[in-house]
Amino acid sequence: MKKRDTTVYFFLFLILCLIAVQDGKIKRLEARRPATIYYVDNMAGVVTGKEFDGERYSITVSGYGKFLVNKEQYDRAIIGKGWKHE
C-alpha cells in the first residue's frame, strides 16, 4: 500500500467520523422543542395565566399573548394584576 493510499483512507475515515458526529447533533437538536423569543421593552398588561412545563417559565398577558420569562419574573407575576416588562 502506498503512502498516498493510506492518507486517502485516513481522510475518508475522518470524514465519516465527522458525519456521524454531526448526525448525532442534528438528531439531538431536532428532538428539542423550538422556542421563539420576542423582546418587548415597553409592554404593560394584565397577567391572565402562568405556565411552567418543567424547563420553561411562561406567562400570558392580555392583549399581547404568551411570553417566556425567567424565574424571577415568573414568581413576581400575579394572575389578575398588572405586569410591566423590565
PyMOL Python script that loads the backbone (N, CA, C, O; Angstrom):
from pymol import cmd

cmd.read_pdbstr("""\
ATOM      1  N   MET A   1       0.856  -1.174   0.000  1.00  0.00           N
ATOM      2  CA  MET A   1       0.000   0.000   0.000  1.00  0.00           C
ATOM      3  C   MET A   1       0.903   1.239   0.000  1.00  0.00           C
ATOM      4  O   MET A   1       1.866   1.324   0.762  1.00  0.00           O
ATOM      5  N   LYS A   2       0.582   2.152  -0.833  1.00  0.00           N
ATOM      6  CA  LYS A   2       1.382   3.371  -0.938  1.00  0.00           C
ATOM      7  C   LYS A   2       1.003   4.339   0.175  1.00  0.00           C
ATOM      8  O   LYS A   2      -0.069   4.247   0.773  1.00  0.00           O
ATOM      9  N   LYS A   3       1.914   5.266   0.434  1.00  0.00           N
ATOM     10  CA  LYS A   3       1.658   6.270   1.464  1.00  0.00           C
ATOM     11  C   LYS A   3       0.454   7.131   1.080  1.00  0.00           C
ATOM     12  O   LYS A   3      -0.323   7.541   1.942  1.00  0.00           O
ATOM     13  N   ARG A   4       0.308   7.398  -0.199  1.00  0.00           N
ATOM     14  CA  ARG A   4      -0.814   8.216  -0.663  1.00  0.00           C
ATOM     15  C   ARG A   4      -2.144   7.502  -0.400  1.00  0.00           C
ATOM     16  O   ARG A   4      -3.117   8.138   0.005  1.00  0.00           O
ATOM     17  N   ASP A   5      -2.192   6.203  -0.626  1.00  0.00           N
ATOM     18  CA  ASP A   5      -3.407   5.431  -0.360  1.00  0.00           C
ATOM     19  C   ASP A   5      -3.772   5.478   1.121  1.00  0.00           C
ATOM     20  O   ASP A   5      -4.945   5.607   1.471  1.00  0.00           O
ATOM     21  N   THR A   6      -2.786   5.374   1.972  1.00  0.00           N
ATOM     22  CA  THR A   6      -3.027   5.435   3.415  1.00  0.00           C
ATOM     23  C   THR A   6      -3.593   6.791   3.803  1.00  0.00           C
ATOM     24  O   THR A   6      -4.503   6.874   4.628  1.00  0.00           O
ATOM     25  N   THR A   7      -3.065   7.843   3.219  1.00  0.00           N
ATOM     26  CA  THR A   7      -3.553   9.191   3.508  1.00  0.00           C
ATOM     27  C   THR A   7      -4.998   9.359   3.042  1.00  0.00           C
ATOM     28  O   THR A   7      -5.812   9.958   3.746  1.00  0.00           O
ATOM     29  N   VAL A   8      -5.314   8.841   1.883  1.00  0.00           N
ATOM     30  CA  VAL A   8      -6.678   8.940   1.362  1.00  0.00           C
ATOM     31  C   VAL A   8      -7.639   8.192   2.277  1.00  0.00           C
ATOM     32  O   VAL A   8      -8.701   8.714   2.613  1.00  0.00           O
ATOM     33  N   TYR A   9      -7.281   6.978   2.683  1.00  0.00           N
ATOM     34  CA  TYR A   9      -8.145   6.204   3.580  1.00  0.00           C
ATOM     35  C   TYR A   9      -8.316   6.898   4.931  1.00  0.00           C
ATOM     36  O   TYR A   9      -9.396   6.868   5.522  1.00  0.00           O
ATOM     37  N   PHE A  10      -7.247   7.519   5.408  1.00  0.00           N
ATOM     38  CA  PHE A  10      -7.333   8.240   6.679  1.00  0.00           C
ATOM     39  C   PHE A  10      -8.328   9.392   6.578  1.00  0.00           C
ATOM     40  O   PHE A  10      -9.161   9.574   7.465  1.00  0.00           O
ATOM     41  N   PHE A  11      -8.244  10.165   5.504  1.00  0.00           N
ATOM     42  CA  PHE A  11      -9.165  11.289   5.343  1.00  0.00           C
ATOM     43  C   PHE A  11     -10.600  10.823   5.125  1.00  0.00           C
ATOM     44  O   PHE A  11     -11.531  11.468   5.608  1.00  0.00           O
ATOM     45  N   LEU A  12     -10.798   9.732   4.418  1.00  0.00           N
ATOM     46  CA  LEU A  12     -12.145   9.179   4.264  1.00  0.00           C
ATOM     47  C   LEU A  12     -12.715   8.751   5.615  1.00  0.00           C
ATOM     48  O   LEU A  12     -13.883   9.002   5.913  1.00  0.00           O
ATOM     49  N   PHE A  13     -11.882   8.103   6.427  1.00  0.00           N
ATOM     50  CA  PHE A  13     -12.313   7.697   7.771  1.00  0.00           C
ATOM     51  C   PHE A  13     -12.649   8.919   8.621  1.00  0.00           C
ATOM     52  O   PHE A  13     -13.645   8.919   9.344  1.00  0.00           O
ATOM     53  N   LEU A  14     -11.823   9.954   8.534  1.00  0.00           N
ATOM     54  CA  LEU A  14     -12.062  11.182   9.283  1.00  0.00           C
ATOM     55  C   LEU A  14     -13.373  11.837   8.857  1.00  0.00           C
ATOM     56  O   LEU A  14     -14.131  12.309   9.704  1.00  0.00           O
ATOM     57  N   ILE A  15     -13.643  11.869   7.579  1.00  0.00           N
ATOM     58  CA  ILE A  15     -14.891  12.461   7.078  1.00  0.00           C
ATOM     59  C   ILE A  15     -16.093  11.664   7.566  1.00  0.00           C
ATOM     60  O   ILE A  15     -17.101  12.252   7.961  1.00  0.00           O
ATOM     61  N   LEU A  16     -16.006  10.346   7.546  1.00  0.00           N
ATOM     62  CA  LEU A  16     -17.111   9.513   8.040  1.00  0.00           C
ATOM     63  C   LEU A  16     -17.359   9.743   9.528  1.00  0.00           C
ATOM     64  O   LEU A  16     -18.509   9.773   9.967  1.00  0.00           O
ATOM     65  N   CYS A  17     -16.298   9.904  10.300  1.00  0.00           N
ATOM     66  CA  CYS A  17     -16.455  10.191  11.736  1.00  0.00           C
ATOM     67  C   CYS A  17     -17.129  11.540  11.949  1.00  0.00           C
ATOM     68  O   CYS A  17     -18.010  11.666  12.800  1.00  0.00           O
ATOM     69  N   LEU A  18     -16.727  12.540  11.191  1.00  0.00           N
ATOM     70  CA  LEU A  18     -17.341  13.862  11.317  1.00  0.00           C
ATOM     71  C   LEU A  18     -18.815  13.829  10.929  1.00  0.00           C
ATOM     72  O   LEU A  18     -19.635  14.496  11.561  1.00  0.00           O
ATOM     73  N   ILE A  19     -19.154  13.070   9.909  1.00  0.00           N
ATOM     74  CA  ILE A  19     -20.556  12.937   9.510  1.00  0.00           C
ATOM     75  C   ILE A  19     -21.361  12.275  10.625  1.00  0.00           C
ATOM     76  O   ILE A  19     -22.484  12.693  10.906  1.00  0.00           O
ATOM     77  N   ALA A  20     -20.803  11.252  11.258  1.00  0.00           N
ATOM     78  CA  ALA A  20     -21.503  10.571  12.353  1.00  0.00           C
ATOM     79  C   ALA A  20     -21.724  11.516  13.530  1.00  0.00           C
ATOM     80  O   ALA A  20     -22.793  11.501  14.141  1.00  0.00           O
ATOM     81  N   VAL A  21     -20.732  12.331  13.851  1.00  0.00           N
ATOM     82  CA  VAL A  21     -20.869  13.287  14.956  1.00  0.00           C
ATOM     83  C   VAL A  21     -21.941  14.318  14.622  1.00  0.00           C
ATOM     84  O   VAL A  21     -22.779  14.631  15.467  1.00  0.00           O
ATOM     85  N   GLN A  22     -21.927  14.844  13.413  1.00  0.00           N
ATOM     86  CA  GLN A  22     -22.924  15.832  13.006  1.00  0.00           C
ATOM     87  C   GLN A  22     -24.327  15.235  12.993  1.00  0.00           C
ATOM     88  O   GLN A  22     -25.291  15.915  13.344  1.00  0.00           O
ATOM     89  N   ASP A  23     -24.449  13.984  12.595  1.00  0.00           N
ATOM     90  CA  ASP A  23     -25.748  13.320  12.591  1.00  0.00           C
ATOM     91  C   ASP A  23     -26.311  13.236  14.010  1.00  0.00           C
ATOM     92  O   ASP A  23     -27.505  13.446  14.222  1.00  0.00           O
ATOM     93  N   GLY A  24     -25.452  12.932  14.972  1.00  0.00           N
ATOM     94  CA  GLY A  24     -25.896  12.892  16.368  1.00  0.00           C
ATOM     95  C   GLY A  24     -26.356  14.252  16.856  1.00  0.00           C
ATOM     96  O   GLY A  24     -27.361  14.351  17.558  1.00  0.00           O
ATOM     97  N   LYS A  25     -25.634  15.297  16.493  1.00  0.00           N
ATOM     98  CA  LYS A  25     -26.022  16.653  16.894  1.00  0.00           C
ATOM     99  C   LYS A  25     -27.346  17.060  16.257  1.00  0.00           C
ATOM    100  O   LYS A  25     -28.189  17.678  16.908  1.00  0.00           O
ATOM    101  N   ILE A  26     -27.527  16.717  14.995  1.00  0.00           N
ATOM    102  CA  ILE A  26     -28.772  17.063  14.304  1.00  0.00           C
ATOM    103  C   ILE A  26     -29.957  16.365  14.953  1.00  0.00           C
ATOM    104  O   ILE A  26     -30.995  16.991  15.166  1.00  0.00           O
ATOM    105  N   LYS A  27     -29.826  15.087  15.270  1.00  0.00           N
ATOM    106  CA  LYS A  27     -30.921  14.352  15.914  1.00  0.00           C
ATOM    107  C   LYS A  27     -31.252  14.941  17.278  1.00  0.00           C
ATOM    108  O   LYS A  27     -32.423  15.036  17.645  1.00  0.00           O
ATOM    109  N   ARG A  28     -30.224  15.339  18.036  1.00  0.00           N
ATOM    110  CA  ARG A  28     -30.454  15.929  19.354  1.00  0.00           C
ATOM    111  C   ARG A  28     -31.171  17.272  19.226  1.00  0.00           C
ATOM    112  O   ARG A  28     -32.080  17.560  20.005  1.00  0.00           O
ATOM    113  N   LEU A  29     -30.777  18.093  18.261  1.00  0.00           N
ATOM    114  CA  LEU A  29     -31.422  19.391  18.071  1.00  0.00           C
ATOM    115  C   LEU A  29     -32.846  19.248  17.545  1.00  0.00           C
ATOM    116  O   LEU A  29     -33.718  20.034  17.916  1.00  0.00           O
ATOM    117  N   GLU A  30     -33.097  18.268  16.697  1.00  0.00           N
ATOM    118  CA  GLU A  30     -34.452  18.053  16.194  1.00  0.00           C
ATOM    119  C   GLU A  30     -35.392  17.577  17.291  1.00  0.00           C
ATOM    120  O   GLU A  30     -36.597  17.814  17.218  1.00  0.00           O
ATOM    121  N   ALA A  31     -34.855  16.910  18.306  1.00  0.00           N
ATOM    122  CA  ALA A  31     -35.689  16.419  19.404  1.00  0.00           C
ATOM    123  C   ALA A  31     -36.101  17.548  20.344  1.00  0.00           C
ATOM    124  O   ALA A  31     -37.087  17.414  21.070  1.00  0.00           O
ATOM    125  N   ARG A  32     -35.369  18.646  20.343  1.00  0.00           N
ATOM    126  CA  ARG A  32     -35.711  19.770  21.214  1.00  0.00           C
ATOM    127  C   ARG A  32     -36.922  20.507  20.680  1.00  0.00           C
ATOM    128  O   ARG A  32     -37.154  20.570  19.472  1.00  0.00           O
ATOM    129  N   ARG A  33     -37.684  21.060  21.601  1.00  0.00           N
ATOM    130  CA  ARG A  33     -38.848  21.842  21.208  1.00  0.00           C
ATOM    131  C   ARG A  33     -38.392  23.260  20.870  1.00  0.00           C
ATOM    132  O   ARG A  33     -37.723  23.890  21.689  1.00  0.00           O
ATOM    133  N   PRO A  34     -38.728  23.773  19.702  1.00  0.00           N
ATOM    134  CA  PRO A  34     -38.271  25.116  19.336  1.00  0.00           C
ATOM    135  C   PRO A  34     -38.993  26.196  20.137  1.00  0.00           C
ATOM    136  O   PRO A  34     -40.140  26.021  20.549  1.00  0.00           O
ATOM    137  N   ALA A  35     -38.311  27.298  20.346  1.00  0.00           N
ATOM    138  CA  ALA A  35     -38.903  28.427  21.064  1.00  0.00           C
ATOM    139  C   ALA A  35     -38.582  29.707  20.310  1.00  0.00           C
ATOM    140  O   ALA A  35     -37.441  29.932  19.907  1.00  0.00           O
ATOM    141  N   THR A  36     -39.577  30.528  20.126  1.00  0.00           N
ATOM    142  CA  THR A  36     -39.388  31.841  19.528  1.00  0.00           C
ATOM    143  C   THR A  36     -39.442  32.854  20.653  1.00  0.00           C
ATOM    144  O   THR A  36     -40.436  32.932  21.376  1.00  0.00           O
ATOM    145  N   ILE A  37     -38.390  33.621  20.804  1.00  0.00           N
ATOM    146  CA  ILE A  37     -38.297  34.567  21.911  1.00  0.00           C
ATOM    147  C   ILE A  37     -38.409  35.975  21.348  1.00  0.00           C
ATOM    148  O   ILE A  37     -37.645  36.368  20.467  1.00  0.00           O
ATOM    149  N   TYR A  38     -39.366  36.724  21.865  1.00  0.00           N
ATOM    150  CA  TYR A  38     -39.564  38.110  21.471  1.00  0.00           C
ATOM    151  C   TYR A  38     -39.130  39.003  22.622  1.00  0.00           C
ATOM    152  O   TYR A  38     -39.419  38.707  23.782  1.00  0.00           O
ATOM    153  N   TYR A  39     -38.445  40.081  22.312  1.00  0.00           N
ATOM    154  CA  TYR A  39     -38.058  41.040  23.340  1.00  0.00           C
ATOM    155  C   TYR A  39     -38.972  42.247  23.209  1.00  0.00           C
ATOM    156  O   TYR A  39     -39.004  42.911  22.173  1.00  0.00           O
ATOM    157  N   VAL A  40     -39.701  42.515  24.258  1.00  0.00           N
ATOM    158  CA  VAL A  40     -40.629  43.643  24.266  1.00  0.00           C
ATOM    159  C   VAL A  40     -40.178  44.579  25.371  1.00  0.00           C
ATOM    160  O   VAL A  40     -40.133  44.179  26.534  1.00  0.00           O
ATOM    161  N   ASP A  41     -39.846  45.809  25.035  1.00  0.00           N
ATOM    162  CA  ASP A  41     -39.282  46.698  26.037  1.00  0.00           C
ATOM    163  C   ASP A  41     -40.274  47.696  26.616  1.00  0.00           C
ATOM    164  O   ASP A  41     -39.940  48.386  27.579  1.00  0.00           O
ATOM    165  N   ASN A  42     -41.470  47.801  26.070  1.00  0.00           N
ATOM    166  CA  ASN A  42     -42.407  48.783  26.609  1.00  0.00           C
ATOM    167  C   ASN A  42     -43.801  48.182  26.827  1.00  0.00           C
ATOM    168  O   ASN A  42     -44.803  48.891  26.731  1.00  0.00           O
ATOM    169  N   MET A  43     -43.866  46.903  27.114  1.00  0.00           N
ATOM    170  CA  MET A  43     -45.139  46.227  27.250  1.00  0.00           C
ATOM    171  C   MET A  43     -45.671  46.342  28.674  1.00  0.00           C
ATOM    172  O   MET A  43     -44.912  46.237  29.638  1.00  0.00           O
ATOM    173  N   ALA A  44     -46.953  46.554  28.798  1.00  0.00           N
ATOM    174  CA  ALA A  44     -47.631  46.529  30.094  1.00  0.00           C
ATOM    175  C   ALA A  44     -49.008  45.936  29.851  1.00  0.00           C
ATOM    176  O   ALA A  44     -49.640  46.232  28.838  1.00  0.00           O
ATOM    177  N   GLY A  45     -49.474  45.110  30.763  1.00  0.00           N
ATOM    178  CA  GLY A  45     -50.778  44.479  30.601  1.00  0.00           C
ATOM    179  C   GLY A  45     -51.153  43.722  31.854  1.00  0.00           C
ATOM    180  O   GLY A  45     -50.503  43.864  32.890  1.00  0.00           O
ATOM    181  N   VAL A  46     -52.205  42.912  31.765  1.00  0.00           N
ATOM    182  CA  VAL A  46     -52.697  42.132  32.894  1.00  0.00           C
ATOM    183  C   VAL A  46     -52.342  40.670  32.656  1.00  0.00           C
ATOM    184  O   VAL A  46     -52.588  40.128  31.579  1.00  0.00           O
ATOM    185  N   VAL A  47     -51.763  40.043  33.670  1.00  0.00           N
ATOM    186  CA  VAL A  47     -51.387  38.637  33.584  1.00  0.00           C
ATOM    187  C   VAL A  47     -52.657  37.792  33.655  1.00  0.00           C
ATOM    188  O   VAL A  47     -53.428  37.904  34.608  1.00  0.00           O
ATOM    189  N   THR A  48     -52.871  36.950  32.650  1.00  0.00           N
ATOM    190  CA  THR A  48     -54.065  36.102  32.634  1.00  0.00           C
ATOM    191  C   THR A  48     -53.732  34.633  32.833  1.00  0.00           C
ATOM    192  O   THR A  48     -54.641  33.820  33.000  1.00  0.00           O
ATOM    193  N   GLY A  49     -52.457  34.269  32.820  1.00  0.00           N
ATOM    194  CA  GLY A  49     -52.088  32.874  33.042  1.00  0.00           C
ATOM    195  C   GLY A  49     -50.597  32.707  33.235  1.00  0.00           C
ATOM    196  O   GLY A  49     -49.795  33.500  32.742  1.00  0.00           O
ATOM    197  N   LYS A  50     -50.237  31.649  33.971  1.00  0.00           N
ATOM    198  CA  LYS A  50     -48.839  31.305  34.201  1.00  0.00           C
ATOM    199  C   LYS A  50     -48.675  29.821  33.896  1.00  0.00           C
ATOM    200  O   LYS A  50     -49.574  29.021  34.159  1.00  0.00           O
ATOM    201  N   GLU A  51     -47.520  29.460  33.339  1.00  0.00           N
ATOM    202  CA  GLU A  51     -47.294  28.064  32.987  1.00  0.00           C
ATOM    203  C   GLU A  51     -45.821  27.718  33.166  1.00  0.00           C
ATOM    204  O   GLU A  51     -44.937  28.480  32.776  1.00  0.00           O
ATOM    205  N   PHE A  52     -45.571  26.542  33.769  1.00  0.00           N
ATOM    206  CA  PHE A  52     -44.215  26.019  33.909  1.00  0.00           C
ATOM    207  C   PHE A  52     -44.244  24.586  33.411  1.00  0.00           C
ATOM    208  O   PHE A  52     -44.968  23.755  33.958  1.00  0.00           O
ATOM    209  N   ASP A  53     -43.463  24.285  32.375  1.00  0.00           N
ATOM    210  CA  ASP A  53     -43.514  22.947  31.786  1.00  0.00           C
ATOM    211  C   ASP A  53     -42.324  22.079  32.164  1.00  0.00           C
ATOM    212  O   ASP A  53     -42.019  21.113  31.464  1.00  0.00           O
ATOM    213  N   GLY A  54     -41.658  22.400  33.242  1.00  0.00           N
ATOM    214  CA  GLY A  54     -40.526  21.604  33.687  1.00  0.00           C
ATOM    215  C   GLY A  54     -39.187  22.204  33.327  1.00  0.00           C
ATOM    216  O   GLY A  54     -38.181  21.909  33.972  1.00  0.00           O
ATOM    217  N   GLU A  55     -39.159  23.040  32.310  1.00  0.00           N
ATOM    218  CA  GLU A  55     -37.896  23.673  31.940  1.00  0.00           C
ATOM    219  C   GLU A  55     -38.053  25.123  31.504  1.00  0.00           C
ATOM    220  O   GLU A  55     -37.068  25.858  31.429  1.00  0.00           O
ATOM    221  N   ARG A  56     -39.276  25.537  31.218  1.00  0.00           N
ATOM    222  CA  ARG A  56     -39.505  26.910  30.760  1.00  0.00           C
ATOM    223  C   ARG A  56     -40.628  27.558  31.549  1.00  0.00           C
ATOM    224  O   ARG A  56     -41.644  26.932  31.851  1.00  0.00           O
ATOM    225  N   TYR A  57     -40.420  28.829  31.877  1.00  0.00           N
ATOM    226  CA  TYR A  57     -41.442  29.620  32.550  1.00  0.00           C
ATOM    227  C   TYR A  57     -42.095  30.523  31.511  1.00  0.00           C
ATOM    228  O   TYR A  57     -41.402  31.171  30.727  1.00  0.00           O
ATOM    229  N   SER A  58     -43.418  30.568  31.502  1.00  0.00           N
ATOM    230  CA  SER A  58     -44.101  31.472  30.580  1.00  0.00           C
ATOM    231  C   SER A  58     -45.309  32.078  31.271  1.00  0.00           C
ATOM    232  O   SER A  58     -45.915  31.471  32.153  1.00  0.00           O
ATOM    233  N   ILE A  59     -45.643  33.289  30.850  1.00  0.00           N
ATOM    234  CA  ILE A  59     -46.847  33.946  31.352  1.00  0.00           C
ATOM    235  C   ILE A  59     -47.643  34.430  30.147  1.00  0.00           C
ATOM    236  O   ILE A  59     -47.085  34.716  29.088  1.00  0.00           O
ATOM    237  N   THR A  60     -48.954  34.514  30.330  1.00  0.00           N
ATOM    238  CA  THR A  60     -49.832  35.032  29.291  1.00  0.00           C
ATOM    239  C   THR A  60     -50.317  36.397  29.737  1.00  0.00           C
ATOM    240  O   THR A  60     -50.857  36.544  30.834  1.00  0.00           O
ATOM    241  N   VAL A  61     -50.126  37.396  28.887  1.00  0.00           N
ATOM    242  CA  VAL A  61     -50.512  38.768  29.196  1.00  0.00           C
ATOM    243  C   VAL A  61     -51.614  39.162  28.218  1.00  0.00           C
ATOM    244  O   VAL A  61     -51.477  38.999  27.006  1.00  0.00           O
ATOM    245  N   SER A  62     -52.718  39.687  28.774  1.00  0.00           N
ATOM    246  CA  SER A  62     -53.862  40.045  27.929  1.00  0.00           C
ATOM    247  C   SER A  62     -53.462  41.074  26.883  1.00  0.00           C
ATOM    248  O   SER A  62     -52.779  42.055  27.178  1.00  0.00           O
ATOM    249  N   GLY A  63     -53.898  40.831  25.669  1.00  0.00           N
ATOM    250  CA  GLY A  63     -53.614  41.750  24.583  1.00  0.00           C
ATOM    251  C   GLY A  63     -52.262  41.547  23.929  1.00  0.00           C
ATOM    252  O   GLY A  63     -52.001  42.128  22.875  1.00  0.00           O
ATOM    253  N   TYR A  64     -51.390  40.738  24.523  1.00  0.00           N
ATOM    254  CA  TYR A  64     -50.052  40.548  23.979  1.00  0.00           C
ATOM    255  C   TYR A  64     -49.713  39.095  23.695  1.00  0.00           C
ATOM    256  O   TYR A  64     -48.920  38.822  22.795  1.00  0.00           O
ATOM    257  N   GLY A  65     -50.290  38.152  24.436  1.00  0.00           N
ATOM    258  CA  GLY A  65     -50.011  36.742  24.207  1.00  0.00           C
ATOM    259  C   GLY A  65     -49.104  36.144  25.261  1.00  0.00           C
ATOM    260  O   GLY A  65     -49.003  36.653  26.377  1.00  0.00           O
ATOM    261  N   LYS A  66     -48.441  35.050  24.891  1.00  0.00           N
ATOM    262  CA  LYS A  66     -47.613  34.277  25.814  1.00  0.00           C
ATOM    263  C   LYS A  66     -46.148  34.669  25.653  1.00  0.00           C
ATOM    264  O   LYS A  66     -45.655  34.840  24.537  1.00  0.00           O
ATOM    265  N   PHE A  67     -45.456  34.811  26.795  1.00  0.00           N
ATOM    266  CA  PHE A  67     -44.055  35.207  26.790  1.00  0.00           C
ATOM    267  C   PHE A  67     -43.236  34.283  27.668  1.00  0.00           C
ATOM    268  O   PHE A  67     -43.677  33.878  28.743  1.00  0.00           O
ATOM    269  N   LEU A  68     -42.028  33.948  27.198  1.00  0.00           N
ATOM    270  CA  LEU A  68     -41.071  33.232  28.034  1.00  0.00           C
ATOM    271  C   LEU A  68     -40.420  34.237  28.970  1.00  0.00           C
ATOM    272  O   LEU A  68     -39.986  35.308  28.544  1.00  0.00           O
ATOM    273  N   VAL A  69     -40.355  33.886  30.240  1.00  0.00           N
ATOM    274  CA  VAL A  69     -39.765  34.779  31.236  1.00  0.00           C
ATOM    275  C   VAL A  69     -38.798  33.982  32.094  1.00  0.00           C
ATOM    276  O   VAL A  69     -38.801  32.751  32.069  1.00  0.00           O
ATOM    277  N   ASN A  70     -37.969  34.692  32.856  1.00  0.00           N
ATOM    278  CA  ASN A  70     -37.089  33.984  33.779  1.00  0.00           C
ATOM    279  C   ASN A  70     -37.840  33.699  35.079  1.00  0.00           C
ATOM    280  O   ASN A  70     -38.973  34.146  35.256  1.00  0.00           O
ATOM    281  N   LYS A  71     -37.210  32.957  35.982  1.00  0.00           N
ATOM    282  CA  LYS A  71     -37.881  32.522  37.210  1.00  0.00           C
ATOM    283  C   LYS A  71     -38.290  33.702  38.083  1.00  0.00           C
ATOM    284  O   LYS A  71     -39.362  33.682  38.688  1.00  0.00           O
ATOM    285  N   GLU A  72     -37.448  34.726  38.154  1.00  0.00           N
ATOM    286  CA  GLU A  72     -37.784  35.895  38.981  1.00  0.00           C
ATOM    287  C   GLU A  72     -39.043  36.589  38.473  1.00  0.00           C
ATOM    288  O   GLU A  72     -39.915  36.945  39.265  1.00  0.00           O
ATOM    289  N   GLN A  73     -39.144  36.781  37.171  1.00  0.00           N
ATOM    290  CA  GLN A  73     -40.327  37.419  36.600  1.00  0.00           C
ATOM    291  C   GLN A  73     -41.560  36.536  36.777  1.00  0.00           C
ATOM    292  O   GLN A  73     -42.654  37.035  37.039  1.00  0.00           O
ATOM    293  N   TYR A  74     -41.380  35.227  36.633  1.00  0.00           N
ATOM    294  CA  TYR A  74     -42.489  34.284  36.808  1.00  0.00           C
ATOM    295  C   TYR A  74     -43.019  34.347  38.241  1.00  0.00           C
ATOM    296  O   TYR A  74     -44.229  34.381  38.463  1.00  0.00           O
ATOM    297  N   ASP A  75     -42.098  34.362  39.213  1.00  0.00           N
ATOM    298  CA  ASP A  75     -42.512  34.424  40.620  1.00  0.00           C
ATOM    299  C   ASP A  75     -43.157  35.766  40.954  1.00  0.00           C
ATOM    300  O   ASP A  75     -44.064  35.822  41.784  1.00  0.00           O
ATOM    301  N   ARG A  76     -42.708  36.833  40.328  1.00  0.00           N
ATOM    302  CA  ARG A  76     -43.224  38.165  40.607  1.00  0.00           C
ATOM    303  C   ARG A  76     -44.603  38.398  39.976  1.00  0.00           C
ATOM    304  O   ARG A  76     -45.387  39.198  40.486  1.00  0.00           O
ATOM    305  N   ALA A  77     -44.898  37.710  38.879  1.00  0.00           N
ATOM    306  CA  ALA A  77     -46.170  37.904  38.176  1.00  0.00           C
ATOM    307  C   ALA A  77     -47.318  37.291  38.976  1.00  0.00           C
ATOM    308  O   ALA A  77     -47.223  36.157  39.443  1.00  0.00           O
ATOM    309  N   ILE A  78     -48.401  38.049  39.129  1.00  0.00           N
ATOM    310  CA  ILE A  78     -49.596  37.596  39.839  1.00  0.00           C
ATOM    311  C   ILE A  78     -50.762  37.651  38.857  1.00  0.00           C
ATOM    312  O   ILE A  78     -51.007  38.675  38.219  1.00  0.00           O
ATOM    313  N   ILE A  79     -51.481  36.526  38.746  1.00  0.00           N
ATOM    314  CA  ILE A  79     -52.610  36.461  37.816  1.00  0.00           C
ATOM    315  C   ILE A  79     -53.664  37.477  38.227  1.00  0.00           C
ATOM    316  O   ILE A  79     -54.058  37.539  39.391  1.00  0.00           O
ATOM    317  N   GLY A  80     -54.118  38.276  37.261  1.00  0.00           N
ATOM    318  CA  GLY A  80     -55.126  39.302  37.507  1.00  0.00           C
ATOM    319  C   GLY A  80     -54.543  40.663  37.832  1.00  0.00           C
ATOM    320  O   GLY A  80     -55.275  41.651  37.886  1.00  0.00           O
ATOM    321  N   LYS A  81     -53.246  40.732  38.048  1.00  0.00           N
ATOM    322  CA  LYS A  81     -52.583  42.006  38.355  1.00  0.00           C
ATOM    323  C   LYS A  81     -51.853  42.510  37.120  1.00  0.00           C
ATOM    324  O   LYS A  81     -51.558  41.750  36.198  1.00  0.00           O
ATOM    325  N   GLY A  82     -51.573  43.788  37.121  1.00  0.00           N
ATOM    326  CA  GLY A  82     -50.806  44.374  36.026  1.00  0.00           C
ATOM    327  C   GLY A  82     -49.380  43.862  36.038  1.00  0.00           C
ATOM    328  O   GLY A  82     -48.855  43.458  37.076  1.00  0.00           O
ATOM    329  N   TRP A  83     -48.767  43.885  34.874  1.00  0.00           N
ATOM    330  CA  TRP A  83     -47.389  43.423  34.761  1.00  0.00           C
ATOM    331  C   TRP A  83     -46.647  44.312  33.792  1.00  0.00           C
ATOM    332  O   TRP A  83     -47.099  44.535  32.668  1.00  0.00           O
ATOM    333  N   LYS A  84     -45.512  44.818  34.225  1.00  0.00           N
ATOM    334  CA  LYS A  84     -44.668  45.675  33.389  1.00  0.00           C
ATOM    335  C   LYS A  84     -43.374  44.936  33.125  1.00  0.00           C
ATOM    336  O   LYS A  84     -42.685  44.534  34.063  1.00  0.00           O
ATOM    337  N   HIS A  85     -43.039  44.752  31.864  1.00  0.00           N
ATOM    338  CA  HIS A  85     -41.791  44.080  31.494  1.00  0.00           C
ATOM    339  C   HIS A  85     -40.617  44.991  31.829  1.00  0.00           C
ATOM    340  O   HIS A  85     -40.626  46.177  31.500  1.00  0.00           O
ATOM    341  N   GLU A  86     -39.618  44.431  32.478  1.00  0.00           N
ATOM    342  CA  GLU A  86     -38.436  45.228  32.855  1.00  0.00           C
ATOM    343  C   GLU A  86     -37.215  44.716  32.158  1.00  0.00           C
ATOM    344  O   GLU A  86     -36.125  45.255  32.346  1.00  0.00           O
TER     345      GLU A  86
END
""", "prot")
cmd.dss("prot")
cmd.show_as("cartoon", "prot")
cmd.util.cbc("prot")
cmd.orient("prot")
